[in-house]
């Protein structure tokens, strides 16, 4: 295997994209996915677990990596995929923005060429109603011996409208659970809480809820977790020497200002810094990522992001007050229940 410190630019960028730190939140999400596989269908109903969280915090990445490890099949960017390998069959479905429950069911039924839902030309049966389509989906999952179904970005089935679509989304999940065809894991944003609040049966019957949120810098414990995560990530970078992003408090604050605790943003920032390093080095393969590389990468990637206030943390001598944690619904608990209003974020003075 080629030394990672000798990789060319394209391979280095691919290497950075593949870095994935299995921190506590990811481990919890993995445990829900594993439980779904191990204890998928009970005596009366199927397992339905949830992985929710903020954008760029790893919901989809965690889920896809689990499927790939379980089946040995590398997933693509296709919205519907059947990963089959190692004696497992896993259905992955990405719910597109503006989707509906009926549209979701029709898409999966079309994927399996179900003639009750589509004709031989692939045209949708317009007489198929929402509840019928969901029940048929349960039958198709059973007929195809699916070991696990993952519904990714499920909030897209109801976010574009309130009442009617929310009721349909909750009804679909209850039908899948009652149908008992296979275990289901649902991922989505914090909007999933709306379903739990709307339908108490859904809330009471969930078989696990993982929450992937941005790292924070509010407490000493927060700082320790964030520092550990950044250190683990930096250690994996394909460069022999990397500018300090975590050792000193000022360094940690500067990197946090840039990536705001979101792993996906840190990945992209390091990728842009790598591009800057190769550009700086010219024909020679760079051995280090310098502070200037991170500054240039930040300018390319985040300079005009309104949250950054026009400030490059890798060039600024002093940072202004900025949020040390994201806003979360007041009264948030692991069960997903929320109160009214928002908890105010603390800011660094």
N, C-alpha and C positions, 0 to 999 in steps of 0.2 A: 504494500500500500504506500502511496506517495506521501512524503512528509507534508503535513498541512502548512508548514512554514515556507514551502517551496511552490505552492499552488499559484497558477496565473490568475489574473483578475476574475475572469468568468467563474472559475472553479472556487476562488475565494469567496465571491459573493454567494454562490450556491451553498458553500460551507456555512457561511454566516446565517443564511436562511434556515438551515437545518438545525441550528443550535436551539435546544429546547430544554429548559430547566424544569424539572418536576418538583416544584415547590409544594407547600402544604395544600393549597387550593386545587392544584392539578391532581395531587394524590387522592384527594377526596372525590373529585370527579371520576378518576379512574376506578375507585372502589365502587361507585354506583354503577358504572358500566360493567365491571366484573361481576357484581352481584346480579345484574340483569341476565348475564350469560349463565351464571352458576345456579341461580334460583328463579329462572325466568317465568315459569308458569306454575301457579299454585293449584290447590284443589278446585277453586272456584273462579279465579281470575288471573290475568297476566300481570307481571311486574311492570309498573310505569314509574320511571325515575326522571329527575330533572337536573339539568346543569344550566344555571342562569348566570348572567353577569354582564359586565360592561364591555363595550367595543374594544377590540385590540387587547383583550386580556386572556385569550386562549381557548374559548369555548369550542370553536370549530377545530382548531389545531389539535386540542386534546382528544376530541372525539375521533378525528380521522387517524391519528397516530395509534389509538387503541384498536381501531378496526384493522389497520395495516398489520399490527403486531399479532392480532388474533387470527387473521386469515392468511397473512403473507402476501396480500395483494395491495399494491400501491394505488391509492385513489387518485383520480384525475379531478378536473374542475367541472365535470359534468354534474348537473343538478340531481340526477337519479342514477345510482350505481348499485350493482349487485356484486359484492366482494365474496368470492367463493374459494376457499382453500383451507387446508389443515382440518378438514371435516366440518367446517363452519360455513354457513350462508348468512351474510349480513346485508341488509338493505339500507342504503344511505340515501336520504332524500333531503335536498336543500329546498326550503320553501322560498320561492322568489318573492321579491317585494311586490306588494299589491295583490298577492295571491288570496285565494279563498279555500275553504275546506273542500268544496265541490271540485274546484280546479285541481287541488292537491290530489284528491282521490282519483280523478279522471286521468291525471298525468301518470300515476303509478299503475293504474289499470291498463293504460295504453302501453306502458313500458313492458308489461307482461302479456301484451296482445290479447287481453281478455275480450272475447267477442260479445259479452253482455254489455260492455261499456263502449266499445269501438267496433266499427265494421272492418271488413278486410282491407279497406283503403285507409284505415286509421282515423276515420271521421267519428267524432264523439256522438254517442247516443244522447240526444237532447232530452229524451224522456226520463233519463236517469236522474233522480232527485238526490239531494244531499244525504239523507239518512240511508237510502238504498245504496248509494255509492260507498258510504262508509261500511255498511254491512258486507257489501261485496268485497271491499278491501280486506276485511277480516278473513273472508273465505279464501281469497287469493294468497294471503300470507300463509295460511295453513296449508293450502294445496302445494305451495312451493317450498315447504319445509324451511321457512325463514327462522333462523336462530335468534336474530336480533334485528329490530327496525329502529333506525335513528331518524328523527325528524328534526332537522337543523334549522335554526332561525324561525321557529314556529310562530313567533309573535307576528310574522308577516301575514298570517291568516286572518288577523282581526285588527291590526293597528290602523288601517285606513278607514275604519268605521267602528262605532262603539257597540251598541246593544246587540243587533242581530248577528253580527259576525263573531262577537265574543261568545254568544250563546252557542253558535255552531261549533266553535273551536272546543269549548268545554264538552259539548255533547260528543264530539268525535273521540276525544281522549277517553271518556267514560265508556264509549262503545268498544274501543280497542281493548280497554282493560277487561270489560265484561266478556268480550269475545274469546279471550284467552288463546289467540292463535300463536302469539309469540311475545316476548318481552319488548318493551318500547322505552327508549330514552329520548327525551325531548330537550332540546337546547333553545335558548332564547335570551332576550334582554330581560331587564327587571320588569318589563311589561307583563311577564308571566304572572306576576303578583296579582294583576287585574283578574286573571282567570281564577286564581285561588280565592280571591275576595268575592268574585261573582258567583262561583259555584262551590258551596261548602263541601259537597261530596268529593269534588276533585282535590280540594285542599286536604281533607282528612284521609284520602286514600293514596296519596303519593308515597312511593316506596323509597324515598331518598331525595334530598335536594342539596346540590353542591352550589357554592357561590364563588365565582371568580371575579374579584374586584381589584382595582389598582392598588399597588403598594402605597404606603403612606410614610410620613415623617413626623407624625404628631407626638408620639411617645418614644421613650427609649427602646421599648420593645419593637415599635414600628421601624425605627432606625436600624435596629439589629437585623430584622427580617429583610428590609430593603437592601442593606449593605451586603448581606449574605447572598441575596439573589444576584445583585450586580456583579459581585466578585465571581460567583460561579459562572455567570455569562461571559465575563471578560476573559476568564481563564481558558475558555473554549475557543476564543477568537484565533484565527490562523495567522497571528503575528507574534513575534518573539517578545516585543515590548509594546505595552499599551499605556497611553496617558492615564494617570490616576483618575478613575471615575468614582471611587468609593472609599479610599483609605482615610483621608481627612474629612472632617465634617463639611468644610467648604467645597471639597471636590464632590462629595455625595449630593450636596444641595445643588450644585451646578448641573450635574447629570440629571438629577430629579426634576429640576426646572425644565429641562429639555424633554424628558420622556414621560413626565407626570405619572410615574408609577405603572405605566402600561407596557407589558413585555413586548407587544408587537411594535410599539414605537421605538423601543430601545433597539430591537433587531434592525429596523429600517435606518435608524440613526447610525448604527455601526456599519451598515452596508454603504451608506453615503460617505462615511469617513474613510472606508476602505477605497472607494473610488477616488477620493481626494488624495489618498496616500499614493496610489499607483500613478496618478497624474503628476504628483510632485516628484516622484522618483524617476519618471521617464522610462528609459530602457532597462533600468535595474529593478529587480523585484524588491519592494520595500520590506524591511524587517520590523518596522514599528508603525504604530498609529500615534501621531503626535497631537498635542492640543490644537495645533493649527488645522490638522486633518479633521478633527471633530468640529472645529469652528466652521470650516468650509462646508462640511457635510450638513451642519445645522442650517447654514445660510441657504443651501440648495433645497433642503427638505422642509424646514420649519420657519424660516425667516418671516414669512408673511402670515403665519398663524396668529390670529388675534389674541390668543392666550399668552403669547410670548412678549407682547407689549413692545415690539420692535427691538428687543434686547437679545443679544447672543450671549448665553451664560459662559461660554468658553473664551469670550473676549472681555466681558464686563468685569470691572474691578469690584463692583458691589451690586448685588441683586436687589430689586425692589421687593416689598411684601408680595407673597404669592401663596396660593392654596397648598397646604401640606397634605390634604386628603380630598377626595371627591365628595360632593354632596350625596347623601344617601337618604332615602325616605325615613322620616322620624319613626322610631319604634321598631326598626327592622330587627327581625329575629331569624334564626335559622329555619324556622317554619315558613318564612316568606310573608308573614303578617306585617302590615305596616300601619302606621298611624297617619295623621294629617300633617301636611307641611314638610319642610326639609330641615335636617340638621345643618347648622351653619358650619362651614369648613373653618378650620383654624388657618391663620396665615402667618407667614414668617415675617417678623418685623425688621 
